Amino acid sequence: MKALVSVKNLTRIFDVSKPWLNRVIERKPKAMLTAVSDVSFDIPEREVYALVGESGSGKSTIGKMIVGLLTPSSGSVEVNGIDLSRETDAEKIDLVRSDIQMIFQDPFASLNPRWKVRDIIAEPVAARGGNTEGLSERLLEQVGLSAEDAGKFPHEFSGGQRQRICIARALASEPKLIVCDEPTSALDVSVQAQVLNLMSDLKDEFGLTYLFISHDLTVVQHMADKIGVLYLGRLVEEADPETLFTRPAHPYSQMLLAAAPKMDGFGREVAPPQGEIPDPINPPPGCAFNPRCPLAIPLCKQERPELRDVNGARVACHRAEEALARMRDSVTA
């Protein structure tokens, strides 16, 4: 299937140094934080690609680079074959940008409190001089709200309703790709299910493609066609939900799944995750997970593993086969 989004060797480095005078006085060098390191993946049309990982793993940074809010330090992001950071044709850039929308984590913070809902939803179309007559009312009904809500302000709605307004705004410009940055994490569990089902229905109705960013494995399992697991800005495993949730091949993926809440997990004893996430300003050599990995060997501390095919998944681990065997043994024990 044709890839709508193609991410190749994507890297983003932030300068987090103190001001120049402080560095001179304290005799300290510049501090560079690598938020995303050499990440590559494709998102086929009309599919949902999910990025999961702990806080600080680089999920939101990748999403912002895809929509053009951040420029890559190196590597490329192509949407419909066009790299927005390198394309010089303004008309092509404008055309591609109109195909991309974003749904943010906090619905209230992403809505203008001084605007009525009608103007908020129609803004992407009005900014391009399009016809907005009746647009907001129609979209509000499509996301499960009333057309009469168009005359209200954001503070008059609940959190779930505000997120529906954000979804309606994202649909206004008829995009092909929507980047969803933790779209349900600020909502109650019952409301999360409603919003996720709505997004799934809209995907089928409008032929949408989603990049779904989340730390909630349950949500990802429900929504995604393919899942990428990030650790310290690196893609460590990529697989379909069934493969990832039944036979994860990377020790970090296994750790995440073991720590996730389970309906039948009352009374179970699970060893807590070992160690802390390394400092991204000074990451460990080799595999970034080696300080916390129970299978680490000297090679893991010397050489960064490349993504390779292992049992139906792409895994960046020197000992993926041993990790799989160890997991099977623990399940059968």
SEDREN-178823 format. One line per 8 residues: number of its first residue (from 1); for each residue x, y, z of N, C-alpha, C, O. Coordinates in steps of 0.2 Angstrom, whole numbers, plus 5000, padded with zeros to 4 digits. Example, Ala and Ser with C-alpha at 12.3 -4.5 7.8 and 13.67 -1.06 7.14 Angstrom:
<rs>
1> 5066 4972 5039 5062 4978 5039 5066 4984 5039 5071 4983 5042; 5064 4989 5035 5068 4995 5036 5064 5000 5039 5067 5006 5040 $
</rs>
This chain:
<rs>
1> 5004 4994 5000 5000 5000 5000 5004 5006 5000 5010 5006 5003; 5002 5011 4996 5006 5018 4996 5007 5021 5003 5002 5022 5006; 5013 5024 5004 5014 5027 5010 5012 5034 5010 5014 5038 5005; 5007 5037 5014 5006 5044 5014 5011 5048 5017 5013 5053 5015; 5014 5045 5023 5019 5048 5026 5025 5044 5026 5025 5038 5028; 5031 5047 5025 5037 5043 5025 5043 5047 5029 5045 5052 5027; 5045 5044 5035 5049 5047 5039 5056 5043 5038 5056 5037 5039; 5061 5047 5037 5068 5043 5035 5073 5047 5040 5075 5053 5039 $
9> 5076 5043 5044 5082 5045 5048 5081 5051 5051 5085 5056 5052; 5075 5052 5054 5073 5058 5057 5077 5059 5064 5077 5055 5068; 5080 5065 5065 5083 5067 5071 5082 5074 5072 5081 5079 5068; 5081 5076 5079 5080 5083 5081 5084 5084 5088 5083 5080 5092; 5088 5089 5087 5092 5090 5093 5091 5097 5095 5090 5102 5091; 5090 5098 5102 5088 5105 5105 5094 5107 5108 5098 5104 5112; 5096 5114 5108 5101 5117 5112 5098 5119 5118 5094 5124 5119; 5100 5116 5124 5097 5118 5130 5102 5121 5135 5102 5120 5141 $
17> 5107 5124 5132 5113 5127 5135 5110 5133 5139 5105 5136 5138; 5114 5134 5145 5113 5141 5148 5115 5146 5144 5119 5145 5139; 5113 5153 5146 5116 5158 5142 5123 5159 5141 5127 5156 5146; 5126 5162 5136 5133 5162 5135 5137 5165 5141 5142 5162 5142; 5135 5170 5144 5139 5173 5149 5139 5168 5155 5144 5167 5158; 5134 5164 5157 5134 5159 5162 5139 5154 5160 5143 5151 5165; 5139 5152 5154 5144 5146 5152 5151 5149 5152 5155 5145 5154; 5152 5155 5151 5159 5158 5151 5161 5158 5159 5167 5156 5160 $
25> 5157 5160 5163 5159 5161 5170 5160 5154 5173 5164 5153 5177; 5155 5149 5171 5155 5142 5174 5160 5138 5170 5161 5132 5173; 5162 5140 5165 5167 5136 5160 5164 5129 5159 5167 5124 5159; 5157 5130 5156 5154 5124 5154 5152 5124 5146 5151 5130 5144; 5153 5119 5143 5151 5118 5136 5144 5119 5135 5140 5119 5139; 5142 5119 5128 5135 5119 5126 5132 5112 5128 5135 5107 5128; 5125 5112 5130 5122 5106 5131 5117 5105 5126 5112 5109 5125; 5117 5099 5122 5113 5098 5117 5109 5091 5119 5112 5086 5120 $
33> 5102 5092 5118 5098 5087 5120 5095 5083 5113 5092 5087 5109; 5096 5077 5113 5094 5073 5107 5087 5070 5108 5086 5065 5112; 5082 5074 5106 5075 5072 5107 5073 5066 5103 5069 5062 5105; 5075 5066 5097 5073 5061 5092 5080 5059 5088 5084 5063 5086; 5081 5052 5088 5088 5050 5085 5087 5045 5080 5085 5039 5081; 5087 5047 5073 5088 5042 5068 5082 5037 5067 5082 5031 5067; 5076 5040 5067 5069 5037 5067 5067 5036 5060 5067 5041 5056; 5065 5030 5058 5062 5029 5051 5056 5025 5052 5056 5019 5055 $
41> 5050 5027 5048 5044 5023 5048 5040 5025 5042 5041 5031 5040; 5035 5022 5040 5030 5024 5035 5023 5023 5038 5022 5018 5041; 5019 5027 5035 5012 5027 5037 5008 5026 5031 5007 5031 5027; 5005 5020 5029 5001 5019 5023 4995 5023 5024 4992 5025 5029; 4992 5025 5018 4986 5028 5017 4980 5025 5021 4980 5018 5021; 4976 5028 5024 4970 5025 5028 4971 5020 5033 4967 5016 5035; 4977 5021 5036 4979 5017 5042 4981 5021 5048 4982 5027 5047; 4981 5018 5054 4983 5021 5060 4990 5019 5062 4991 5013 5064 $
49> 4994 5023 5063 5001 5021 5065 5002 5025 5072 5001 5031 5073; 5003 5021 5077 5004 5023 5084 5011 5023 5086 5015 5019 5085; 5012 5029 5090 5019 5029 5093 5018 5029 5101 5014 5033 5104; 5021 5024 5104 5021 5024 5112 5027 5024 5115 5033 5023 5112; 5027 5025 5121 5034 5026 5125 5033 5030 5131 5028 5033 5132; 5038 5030 5136 5037 5034 5142 5038 5041 5140 5039 5043 5135; 5036 5045 5145 5037 5053 5144 5044 5054 5143 5049 5052 5146; 5045 5059 5138 5052 5061 5136 5055 5056 5131 5061 5057 5129 $
57> 5051 5052 5128 5054 5047 5123 5054 5050 5116 5057 5047 5111; 5051 5056 5115 5051 5059 5108 5045 5059 5104 5045 5061 5098; 5039 5056 5107 5033 5055 5103 5030 5062 5100 5029 5062 5094; 5029 5067 5105 5026 5073 5102 5031 5077 5098 5029 5080 5093; 5038 5076 5099 5042 5080 5095 5042 5077 5087 5042 5081 5083; 5041 5071 5087 5040 5068 5080 5034 5070 5077 5034 5072 5071; 5028 5070 5081 5022 5073 5078 5022 5080 5076 5020 5082 5071; 5026 5084 5080 5027 5091 5078 5031 5092 5072 5030 5097 5068 $
65> 5036 5088 5071 5040 5088 5064 5036 5086 5058 5037 5089 5053; 5031 5081 5059 5027 5079 5054 5022 5084 5051 5021 5085 5045; 5020 5088 5056 5015 5093 5054 5018 5100 5052 5015 5105 5050; 5025 5100 5053 5029 5106 5051 5030 5111 5057 5032 5117 5055; 5028 5110 5063 5029 5115 5069 5036 5115 5071 5038 5120 5074; 5040 5109 5069 5047 5109 5071 5051 5107 5065 5048 5103 5060; 5057 5109 5064 5061 5108 5058 5066 5102 5060 5069 5103 5066; 5067 5097 5056 5071 5091 5058 5079 5094 5058 5080 5098 5054 $
73> 5083 5092 5063 5090 5093 5063 5093 5089 5057 5098 5092 5054; 5091 5083 5056 5093 5079 5050 5088 5074 5048 5083 5073 5052; 5088 5071 5043 5083 5067 5040 5077 5070 5037 5078 5076 5036; 5072 5067 5035 5067 5070 5031 5060 5067 5033 5059 5061 5036; 5055 5071 5032 5048 5069 5033 5044 5071 5026 5044 5077 5025; 5042 5066 5023 5038 5067 5016 5031 5065 5017 5029 5060 5020; 5027 5070 5015 5020 5069 5016 5017 5069 5008 5018 5075 5005; 5014 5064 5006 5013 5064 4999 5019 5065 4994 5018 5068 4989 $
81> 5024 5063 4996 5030 5063 4992 5034 5070 4993 5039 5071 4989; 5031 5075 4997 5034 5081 4997 5037 5082 5004 5034 5081 5009; 5044 5084 5004 5047 5086 5011 5046 5093 5012 5049 5098 5009; 5042 5095 5017 5040 5102 5019 5046 5106 5021 5046 5112 5020; 5051 5103 5024 5057 5107 5026 5062 5109 5021 5066 5113 5021; 5061 5105 5015 5066 5107 5009 5062 5109 5003 5066 5112 4999; 5056 5108 5003 5052 5111 4997 5052 5118 4996 5051 5122 5001; 5053 5121 4990 5054 5128 4989 5048 5131 4985 5047 5137 4985 $
89> 5044 5126 4983 5038 5129 4979 5032 5130 4984 5029 5125 4987; 5030 5136 4985 5026 5139 4990 5019 5136 4989 5015 5134 4994; 5017 5135 4983 5010 5132 4981 5010 5125 4983 5005 5123 4986; 5015 5121 4982 5015 5114 4984 5015 5113 4992 5011 5109 4995; 5019 5118 4995 5019 5117 5002 5012 5119 5005 5010 5116 5010; 5009 5124 5002 5002 5126 5005 4997 5120 5004 4993 5119 5008; 4998 5117 4998 4993 5111 4996 4994 5105 5001 4989 5103 5004; 5000 5104 5003 5002 5098 5008 5000 5100 5015 4997 5096 5018 $
97> 5001 5106 5017 4999 5109 5023 4991 5108 5024 4989 5107 5030; 4988 5109 5019 4980 5109 5020 4978 5102 5021 4972 5101 5023; 4982 5097 5019 4980 5090 5020 4982 5087 5027 4981 5082 5029; 4985 5092 5031 4987 5089 5038 4984 5093 5043 4983 5100 5043; 4981 5090 5048 4978 5093 5054 4981 5090 5061 4984 5084 5060; 4980 5093 5066 4982 5090 5073 4977 5091 5078 4974 5096 5078; 4976 5086 5082 4972 5086 5088 4977 5086 5094 4981 5081 5095; 4976 5091 5099 4981 5091 5104 4978 5088 5110 4972 5086 5111 $
105> 4983 5087 5115 4981 5084 5121 4976 5087 5126 4971 5084 5128; 4976 5094 5127 4972 5097 5131 4967 5101 5126 4969 5106 5123; 4961 5099 5126 4956 5102 5121 4955 5110 5123 4954 5114 5119; 4954 5111 5130 4953 5118 5131 4958 5123 5130 4957 5128 5128; 4965 5121 5131 4970 5125 5129 4971 5126 5122 4974 5131 5120; 4968 5122 5118 4969 5122 5110 4963 5126 5107 4963 5127 5101; 4959 5128 5111 4953 5132 5109 4953 5139 5111 4955 5141 5117; 4952 5144 5106 4952 5151 5108 4946 5153 5113 4940 5152 5110 $
113> 4947 5155 5119 4941 5156 5123 4937 5162 5122 4931 5162 5124; 4940 5166 5117 4936 5172 5115 4932 5171 5109 4928 5176 5107; 4933 5165 5106 4929 5164 5100 4923 5159 5101 4923 5155 5105; 4918 5160 5097 4913 5156 5097 4915 5149 5093 4919 5150 5089; 4911 5144 5095 4913 5137 5092 4913 5138 5084 4916 5134 5081; 4908 5141 5082 4907 5142 5074 4913 5145 5071 4915 5142 5066; 4916 5150 5074 4922 5153 5071 4928 5148 5072 4933 5148 5068; 4929 5145 5078 4934 5140 5079 4935 5135 5074 4940 5133 5071 $
121> 4929 5132 5073 4929 5126 5068 4930 5128 5061 4934 5125 5057; 4927 5134 5059 4928 5136 5052 4935 5140 5050 4936 5141 5045; 4939 5141 5056 4945 5144 5055 4950 5142 5049 4952 5145 5045; 4951 5135 5049 4956 5132 5044 4953 5134 5037 4957 5135 5032; 4946 5134 5036 4944 5135 5029 4944 5143 5028 4945 5145 5022; 4942 5147 5033 4941 5154 5032 4948 5157 5031 4949 5162 5027; 4953 5154 5034 4960 5156 5033 4962 5156 5025 4967 5159 5023; 4959 5151 5022 4961 5150 5015 4956 5153 5010 4956 5152 5004 $
129> 4951 5157 5013 4946 5160 5009 4941 5156 5006 4937 5157 5001; 4940 5150 5009 4935 5145 5007 4928 5147 5010 4927 5152 5014; 4923 5144 5007 4916 5145 5009 4914 5141 5016 4915 5135 5017; 4912 5145 5021 4911 5142 5028 4904 5142 5030 4902 5141 5035; 4899 5144 5025 4892 5144 5026 4890 5137 5029 4890 5132 5025; 4887 5137 5035 4884 5131 5037 4889 5125 5039 4887 5120 5041; 4896 5126 5038 4901 5121 5039 4901 5119 5046 4901 5113 5047; 4902 5124 5051 4903 5122 5058 4897 5118 5060 4897 5113 5064 $
137> 4891 5120 5058 4885 5116 5061 4885 5109 5058 4883 5105 5062; 4886 5108 5052 4887 5102 5049 4892 5097 5052 4890 5091 5054; 4898 5100 5054 4903 5096 5057 4901 5094 5064 4903 5089 5067; 4898 5099 5068 4896 5098 5074 4891 5092 5075 4892 5088 5079; 4887 5091 5070 4882 5086 5070 4886 5079 5068 4884 5074 5071; 4891 5080 5064 4895 5074 5062 4899 5071 5068 4900 5065 5069; 4901 5075 5073 4905 5073 5079 4900 5072 5085 4903 5071 5090; 4894 5072 5084 4889 5070 5089 4887 5076 5094 4884 5075 5099 $
145> 4888 5082 5092 4885 5088 5095 4879 5091 5091 4878 5088 5086; 4876 5096 5094 4871 5099 5091 4873 5105 5087 4878 5109 5088; 4870 5107 5081 4871 5112 5077 4870 5119 5081 4874 5124 5079; 4866 5119 5086 4865 5125 5090 4871 5126 5094 4872 5132 5097; 4875 5122 5095 4881 5123 5099 4886 5128 5096 4891 5130 5099; 4885 5129 5089 4890 5133 5086 4890 5140 5089 4895 5144 5088; 4885 5142 5092 4884 5149 5095 4887 5150 5102 4887 5155 5105; 4890 5144 5105 4892 5144 5111 4900 5145 5112 4903 5145 5107 $
153> 4902 5147 5118 4910 5147 5119 4912 5141 5122 4909 5137 5125; 4919 5140 5121 4922 5133 5124 4921 5132 5131 4920 5126 5133; 4920 5137 5135 4920 5136 5142 4913 5133 5144 4912 5131 5150; 4908 5133 5139 4901 5130 5141 4901 5123 5139 4895 5120 5140; 4907 5119 5138 4906 5112 5136 4911 5108 5141 4915 5111 5145; 4909 5102 5141 4913 5097 5145 4920 5096 5142 4920 5097 5136; 4924 5092 5145 4931 5090 5142 4930 5086 5136 4933 5087 5130; 4925 5081 5136 4924 5077 5130 4921 5080 5124 4922 5079 5119 $
161> 4916 5085 5126 4913 5089 5121 4918 5094 5117 4918 5095 5111; 4923 5096 5121 4928 5101 5119 4932 5097 5114 4934 5099 5109; 4934 5091 5116 4938 5087 5111 4934 5085 5105 4937 5085 5099; 4928 5084 5105 4924 5083 5099 4924 5090 5095 4924 5089 5088; 4924 5095 5098 4925 5102 5094 4932 5102 5090 4932 5104 5085; 4937 5100 5094 4944 5100 5091 4944 5095 5085 4947 5096 5080; 4940 5089 5086 4940 5084 5080 4936 5088 5074 4938 5087 5068; 4931 5091 5076 4927 5095 5070 4931 5100 5067 4931 5100 5061 $
169> 4935 5103 5071 4940 5108 5068 4945 5105 5063 4947 5107 5058; 4947 5099 5065 4952 5096 5061 4949 5093 5055 4953 5093 5050; 4943 5091 5055 4940 5089 5049 4938 5094 5044 4937 5093 5038; 4938 5101 5046 4935 5106 5042 4939 5107 5036 4935 5108 5030; 4945 5106 5035 4949 5107 5029 4950 5101 5025 4953 5101 5020; 4946 5096 5027 4946 5089 5023 4953 5086 5023 4955 5085 5017; 4956 5085 5028 4963 5083 5028 4964 5076 5026 4959 5072 5026; 4970 5074 5024 4971 5067 5023 4975 5064 5029 4974 5058 5031 $
177> 4978 5068 5033 4982 5065 5039 4980 5069 5045 4980 5076 5044; 4979 5066 5050 4978 5069 5057 4983 5067 5062 4983 5061 5063; 4987 5071 5065 4991 5069 5070 4988 5070 5077 4986 5076 5079; 4987 5065 5080 4983 5065 5087 4988 5064 5092 4991 5059 5094; 4989 5069 5096 4994 5070 5101 4991 5069 5108 4988 5073 5111; 4991 5062 5110 4987 5061 5117 4980 5064 5117 4978 5067 5122; 4976 5062 5112 4969 5065 5112 4964 5064 5117 4959 5067 5118; 4966 5058 5121 4961 5056 5126 4964 5056 5133 4960 5054 5137 $
185> 4970 5058 5134 4973 5057 5140 4970 5061 5146 4971 5060 5152; 4967 5067 5144 4964 5072 5148 4957 5070 5150 4954 5074 5154; 4954 5065 5147 4947 5063 5148 4946 5057 5153 4950 5053 5154; 4940 5057 5155 4938 5051 5159 4938 5045 5155 4937 5045 5149; 4938 5039 5158 4939 5033 5154 4932 5032 5150 4933 5030 5144; 4926 5033 5152 4920 5032 5149 4920 5037 5143 4918 5035 5137; 4922 5043 5144 4922 5048 5138 4928 5046 5133 4927 5047 5127; 4933 5043 5136 4939 5041 5131 4936 5036 5126 4937 5037 5120 $
193> 4932 5031 5128 4929 5026 5124 4925 5030 5118 4925 5028 5113; 4921 5034 5120 4916 5038 5116 4920 5041 5110 4919 5041 5104; 4925 5045 5112 4930 5049 5108 4933 5044 5103 4934 5046 5097; 4936 5039 5106 4940 5034 5101 4935 5031 5096 4937 5030 5091; 4929 5029 5098 4925 5026 5094 4923 5031 5088 4922 5029 5082; 4922 5037 5090 4920 5043 5085 4926 5043 5080 4925 5044 5074; 4932 5043 5083 4938 5044 5078 4938 5038 5074 4940 5039 5068; 4937 5032 5076 4937 5026 5072 4932 5027 5066 4933 5025 5061 $
201> 4926 5029 5068 4920 5029 5063 4922 5035 5058 4921 5034 5052; 4925 5040 5060 4927 5046 5055 4932 5044 5051 4932 5046 5045; 4937 5040 5053 4942 5037 5049 4939 5033 5043 4942 5034 5038; 4935 5029 5045 4932 5025 5039 4927 5029 5035 4927 5028 5029; 4924 5034 5038 4919 5038 5034 4923 5043 5029 4921 5043 5023; 4928 5046 5031 4932 5051 5027 4938 5048 5024 4942 5052 5021; 4940 5042 5025 4946 5039 5023 4953 5042 5026 4957 5044 5022; 4953 5043 5032 4958 5047 5036 4964 5043 5037 4963 5036 5038 $
209> 4970 5046 5038 4976 5042 5040 4977 5046 5047 4978 5052 5047; 4979 5042 5052 4981 5044 5059 4988 5043 5061 4990 5037 5060; 4991 5048 5064 4997 5046 5068 4995 5047 5075 4993 5053 5077; 4994 5042 5079 4991 5042 5085 4997 5041 5090 5000 5036 5091; 4998 5047 5094 5003 5047 5099 5000 5046 5106 4995 5049 5108; 5002 5041 5110 4999 5039 5116 5004 5035 5121 5009 5032 5118; 5003 5036 5127 5007 5032 5132 5002 5026 5135 5004 5022 5139; 4996 5026 5133 4991 5021 5135 4991 5015 5130 4988 5016 5125 $
217> 4993 5010 5132 4994 5004 5128 4987 5001 5126 4986 4998 5121; 4982 5002 5131 4975 4999 5129 4972 5003 5124 4969 5000 5119; 4973 5010 5124 4970 5014 5118 4974 5012 5112 4971 5011 5106; 4980 5011 5112 4984 5010 5106 4982 5003 5103 4981 5002 5097; 4981 4998 5107 4979 4991 5105 4972 4992 5101 4971 4988 5096; 4968 4996 5104 4961 4997 5101 4961 5000 5094 4957 4999 5090; 4966 5005 5093 4966 5010 5087 4970 5008 5082 4969 5009 5076; 4976 5005 5083 4982 5005 5078 4982 4999 5074 4980 4994 5075 $
225> 4984 5001 5068 4986 4995 5063 4993 4993 5064 4995 4987 5062; 4997 4998 5066 5004 4996 5067 5007 5001 5073 5004 5007 5073; 5011 4998 5077 5013 5002 5083 5021 5002 5083 5025 4998 5081; 5023 5008 5084 5031 5010 5085 5032 5011 5092 5029 5016 5095; 5037 5008 5095 5039 5009 5102 5045 5013 5102 5050 5011 5099; 5045 5019 5106 5050 5023 5106 5054 5023 5113 5050 5022 5118; 5060 5023 5113 5064 5024 5120 5070 5029 5119 5074 5028 5114; 5070 5034 5123 5075 5039 5122 5076 5042 5115 5082 5043 5113 $
233> 5070 5043 5112 5071 5046 5105 5072 5041 5100 5073 5043 5094; 5073 5034 5101 5074 5029 5096 5069 5024 5095 5065 5023 5100; 5068 5022 5089 5062 5017 5088 5065 5010 5089 5070 5008 5086; 5063 5007 5094 5066 5001 5096 5062 4995 5094 5065 4989 5093; 5056 4995 5092 5052 4990 5090 5046 4993 5086 5043 4998 5087; 5044 4989 5080 5038 4991 5076 5035 4984 5074 5038 4980 5071; 5028 4984 5076 5024 4978 5074 5017 4980 5074 5015 4985 5076; 5013 4975 5072 5006 4975 5072 5004 4974 5079 5007 4971 5083 $
241> 4998 4976 5081 4996 4975 5088 4996 4968 5091 4998 4967 5096; 4993 4963 5087 4993 4956 5089 5000 4954 5090 5002 4951 5095; 5005 4955 5086 5012 4953 5087 5015 4956 5093 5018 4953 5097; 5014 4963 5094 5017 4967 5099 5014 4964 5106 5018 4964 5111; 5008 4963 5106 5005 4962 5113 5005 4954 5115 5004 4953 5121; 5007 4950 5110 5007 4943 5112 5014 4940 5112 5016 4936 5116; 5019 4943 5108 5026 4941 5108 5030 4947 5106 5034 4947 5101; 5031 4952 5111 5035 4957 5110 5043 4955 5110 5044 4951 5114 $
249> 5047 4957 5106 5053 4955 5105 5059 4959 5108 5064 4957 5109; 5057 4965 5110 5062 4970 5113 5061 4970 5121 5055 4970 5123; 5066 4969 5125 5066 4969 5132 5062 4975 5134 5058 4975 5139; 5063 4981 5131 5059 4987 5133 5051 4986 5132 5047 4988 5136; 5049 4984 5126 5042 4982 5125 5040 4977 5130 5034 4978 5132; 5043 4972 5132 5041 4967 5137 5040 4971 5143 5035 4969 5147; 5045 4975 5145 5044 4979 5152 5038 4983 5152 5034 4983 5157; 5036 4987 5146 5030 4991 5146 5024 4987 5147 5019 4989 5150 $
257> 5024 4981 5143 5018 4977 5143 5017 4974 5150 5011 4973 5152; 5022 4972 5153 5022 4969 5160 5019 4974 5165 5016 4972 5170; 5021 4980 5164 5019 4985 5169 5012 4988 5168 5009 4991 5172; 5009 4986 5162 5002 4989 5160 4997 4986 5164 4997 4980 5166; 4992 4989 5166 4986 4987 5170 4982 4981 5166 4982 4982 5160; 4980 4976 5169 4976 4971 5166 4970 4969 5170 4970 4969 5176; 4965 4968 5166 4958 4966 5169 4959 4960 5174 4955 4960 5179; 4963 4955 5172 4963 4949 5175 4969 4949 5180 4972 4943 5182 $
265> 4972 4955 5181 4979 4955 5185 4978 4956 5192 4983 4958 5195; 4972 4955 5195 4972 4956 5202 4976 4951 5206 4976 4945 5205; 4980 4954 5211 4984 4949 5215 4991 4947 5211 4995 4944 5214; 4992 4949 5205 4998 4947 5202 5004 4951 5204 5003 4956 5206; 5010 4947 5204 5016 4951 5206 5020 4952 5200 5022 4947 5197; 5022 4958 5199 5026 4960 5193 5032 4964 5196 5031 4969 5200; 5038 4962 5194 5044 4966 5196 5043 4973 5193 5042 4974 5187; 5045 4978 5197 5044 4985 5195 5050 4986 5190 5055 4983 5190 $
273> 5049 4991 5185 5054 4992 5180 5061 4994 5184 5061 4998 5189; 5066 4992 5181 5073 4993 5184 5076 4999 5181 5075 5001 5176; 5079 5003 5186 5083 5009 5184 5079 5015 5181 5073 5015 5182; 5082 5020 5180 5079 5026 5177 5081 5028 5170 5086 5025 5167; 5077 5031 5166 5078 5033 5160 5085 5037 5160 5085 5042 5163; 5090 5036 5155 5096 5040 5155 5095 5047 5153 5090 5049 5150; 5100 5051 5155 5099 5058 5153 5100 5059 5145 5105 5057 5143; 5095 5062 5142 5095 5062 5135 5101 5067 5132 5103 5067 5127 $
281> 5103 5071 5137 5109 5076 5135 5116 5072 5135 5120 5073 5131; 5116 5066 5139 5122 5062 5139 5119 5055 5139 5120 5051 5144; 5117 5052 5133 5114 5045 5133 5120 5040 5133 5125 5042 5131; 5118 5034 5135 5123 5029 5135 5126 5027 5128 5122 5027 5124; 5132 5025 5128 5134 5022 5121 5130 5015 5119 5128 5012 5124; 5130 5014 5113 5127 5008 5111 5120 5008 5111 5117 5013 5109; 5116 5003 5114 5109 5003 5114 5107 5007 5120 5110 5006 5126; 5103 5012 5119 5101 5016 5125 5097 5013 5131 5097 5016 5136 $
289> 5095 5007 5129 5091 5003 5135 5096 4999 5139 5094 4996 5144; 5102 4999 5137 5107 4994 5140 5108 4995 5148 5109 4990 5151; 5107 5001 5151 5108 5001 5158 5102 4998 5162 5103 4996 5168; 5096 4997 5158 5091 4994 5162 5089 4987 5159 5084 4984 5162; 5093 4985 5155 5091 4978 5151 5094 4972 5155 5100 4972 5156; 5089 4967 5156 5092 4961 5160 5096 4957 5155 5100 4952 5158; 5096 4958 5149 5100 4954 5144 5106 4957 5141 5109 4954 5137; 5108 4963 5144 5113 4967 5141 5120 4963 5141 5121 4960 5146 $
297> 5123 4963 5136 5130 4960 5135 5135 4966 5133 5133 4971 5131; 5141 4965 5133 5146 4970 5131 5145 4973 5125 5146 4979 5124; 5142 4969 5120 5141 4972 5113 5135 4977 5114 5136 4982 5110; 5130 4976 5118 5125 4981 5119 5128 4988 5121 5124 4993 5119; 5133 4988 5124 5136 4995 5127 5141 4998 5122 5143 5003 5123; 5142 4994 5116 5147 4996 5111 5144 4998 5105 5146 5003 5102; 5139 4995 5103 5136 4996 5096 5129 4997 5096 5125 4993 5099; 5126 5002 5093 5119 5003 5093 5116 4998 5088 5118 4998 5082 $
305> 5111 4995 5090 5108 4990 5086 5103 4993 5080 5100 4998 5082; 5103 4990 5075 5099 4992 5069 5092 4988 5069 5092 4983 5072; 5087 4992 5067 5081 4988 5066 5081 4982 5061 5084 4983 5056; 5079 4976 5063 5079 4971 5059 5073 4966 5060 5070 4967 5065; 5071 4962 5055 5065 4958 5055 5066 4952 5060 5071 4948 5059; 5062 4952 5065 5062 4946 5070 5055 4944 5071 5051 4948 5074; 5053 4938 5069 5047 4935 5071 5041 4940 5069 5036 4940 5073; 5041 4943 5063 5035 4947 5061 5036 4954 5063 5031 4958 5062 $
313> 5041 4956 5066 5042 4963 5069 5049 4966 5067 5053 4962 5065; 5049 4973 5067 5056 4976 5066 5058 4977 5073 5055 4981 5077; 5064 4975 5075 5067 4976 5082 5074 4978 5082 5078 4976 5078; 5075 4983 5086 5082 4986 5087 5085 4983 5093 5085 4986 5098; 5087 4976 5093 5090 4973 5099 5095 4968 5096 5093 4964 5092; 5101 4967 5099 5106 4962 5097 5104 4955 5100 5106 4950 5097; 5099 4955 5105 5097 4949 5108 5090 4948 5108 5087 4945 5112; 5087 4950 5102 5079 4949 5102 5077 4942 5102 5072 4941 5105 $
321> 5081 4938 5099 5079 4931 5099 5079 4928 5106 5074 4924 5108; 5084 4930 5110 5085 4927 5117 5079 4930 5121 5076 4927 5126; 5077 4937 5120 5072 4940 5123 5065 4937 5122 5061 4936 5127; 5064 4935 5116 5058 4931 5114 5058 4924 5118 5052 4923 5121; 5063 4921 5118 5063 4914 5121 5062 4915 5129 5059 4911 5132; 5065 4920 5131 5065 4921 5139 5057 4923 5141 5055 4920 5146; 5054 4927 5136 5047 4928 5138 5043 4922 5137 5038 4921 5141; 5044 4918 5132 5040 4912 5131 5041 4907 5137 5036 4904 5140 $
329> 5047 4907 5140 5048 4902 5146 5045 4905 5152 5042 4901 5156; 5044 4912 5153 5041 4914 5158 5033 4913 5158 5030 4913 5163; 5031 4913 5152 5023 4912 5151 5022 4905 5153 5016 4904 5156; 5026 4900 5150 5024 4893 5151 5026 4891 5158 5023 4886 5160; 5030 4895 5162 5032 4893 5169 5026 4893 5174 5027 4891 5179 $
</rs>
